[in-house]
Amino acid sequence: MLFFVTAQLFAQHNNRKRIPENSKPKNIILMIGDGMGLAQMYAAYTTLQDNMNISRCNQIALVKTFSESNYITDSAAAATALATGRKTNNGMLGMLPDKTPLKSIVKYAEEKGLSTGIVATSSLTHATPAGFVACVESRKMNEEIARQYLFTDVDVIIGGGYNEFTLRKDSLNLIDSLRIRGYTIARTIPEMMNTLNGKLAALLYPEHAPKISEGRGDMLSLATSKAIDLLGKNKQGFFLMVEGSQIDWGGHDNNINYNIDETIDFDKACGVALDFAERNNETLVIIAADHETGGLSLTEETRFGTRPEGKYSTKEHTAIPTVLYAFGPGQDTFSGIINNTDIFRKMYYLFGF
């Protein structure tokens, strides 16, 4: 049995696509597994008996995640670091601790004529997607974050949060504002999939999407596929951020089945991105995490091919470095122990900005 598994892993390694060194991508897809530490990934890996798409990546690095104000980051400060290359205080989005606004990789890409997209299984005003579009002093400013989507030229947004765009204290109807700006509005997955060109705002849920265990289905994989399809029409290239938001929530709940289900679902979306990158040859896929949640460890009862038993050390985030996986042109720039701000800087460099 050991020989078979070893031989299988050796064959998979040799079958991985060879990427020319020193090549640069036209497109970058940044996949963020919120709260996904190595233990969460390996719990899913164990459950699936090594049949994870993440395993297809040729390059890995360890990522330090501390924020400007705390050794243990929150998602807002982490998203700001990933999106802008600068550290900020926990709770802040898109600005320095002194409230100086920062420009995100999305805005740099837009200025260079690239198409851009954001996909999440949370509300689009939640910390990670918001970090790529908004500049606010508090992640709790959901209505202001929704309004700031109108200040960007992001081409595709898919996720929850319809209520933040409609049922607002200021009585603004941001859906009408999106339509005026040329967006097709989709409220359901079929409507999303039937959008064949142009800008798309798919606000599929009033707030967050349901858990995968409560019927979300293949929303994340379908949304990733649709975003790539629409953004890929731009011959100059694109930037796409996709978040598997609820891995984090499984960690906060200390619920290993929630962790595993959401990690497997996120990995399916990673597979969509990796399949495109293999066909396209000009796309870099970066699979990362903003931080680890729960301090998960896998116990001695764990057996390969079964759902692991797990123990958590906290219901909050931890300072444990996360693992980054890269595939495609430019993958060799990701190695060793890096800072989360380096991810932005490397994307900026690889895009030639």
Secondary structure as GFF3:
##gff-version 3
##sequence-region A 1 353
A	DSSP	alpha_helix	2	15	.	.	.	ID=ss1
A	DSSP	beta_strand	27	33	.	.	.	ID=ss2
A	DSSP	alpha_helix	38	47	.	.	.	ID=ss3
A	DSSP	three_ten_helix	53	56	.	.	.	ID=ss4
A	DSSP	beta_strand	59	64	.	.	.	ID=ss5
A	DSSP	alpha_helix	75	84	.	.	.	ID=ss6
A	DSSP	alpha_helix	105	111	.	.	.	ID=ss7
A	DSSP	beta_strand	115	123	.	.	.	ID=ss8
A	DSSP	alpha_helix	127	130	.	.	.	ID=ss9
A	DSSP	alpha_helix	142	148	.	.	.	ID=ss10
A	DSSP	three_ten_helix	149	151	.	.	.	ID=ss11
A	DSSP	beta_strand	156	160	.	.	.	ID=ss12
A	DSSP	alpha_helix	162	166	.	.	.	ID=ss13
A	DSSP	alpha_helix	174	180	.	.	.	ID=ss14
A	DSSP	beta_strand	183	186	.	.	.	ID=ss15
A	DSSP	alpha_helix	189	193	.	.	.	ID=ss16
A	DSSP	beta_strand	199	205	.	.	.	ID=ss17
A	DSSP	three_ten_helix	212	214	.	.	.	ID=ss18
A	DSSP	alpha_helix	219	231	.	.	.	ID=ss19
A	DSSP	beta_strand	238	244	.	.	.	ID=ss20
A	DSSP	alpha_helix	247	252	.	.	.	ID=ss21
A	DSSP	alpha_helix	256	280	.	.	.	ID=ss22
A	DSSP	beta_strand	283	288	.	.	.	ID=ss23
A	DSSP	beta_strand	292	293	.	.	.	ID=ss24
A	DSSP	beta_strand	297	298	.	.	.	ID=ss25
A	DSSP	beta_strand	310	311	.	.	.	ID=ss26
A	DSSP	beta_strand	317	318	.	.	.	ID=ss27
A	DSSP	beta_strand	322	327	.	.	.	ID=ss28
A	DSSP	three_ten_helix	331	333	.	.	.	ID=ss29
A	DSSP	beta_strand	337	339	.	.	.	ID=ss30
A	DSSP	alpha_helix	340	351	.	.	.	ID=ss31
###
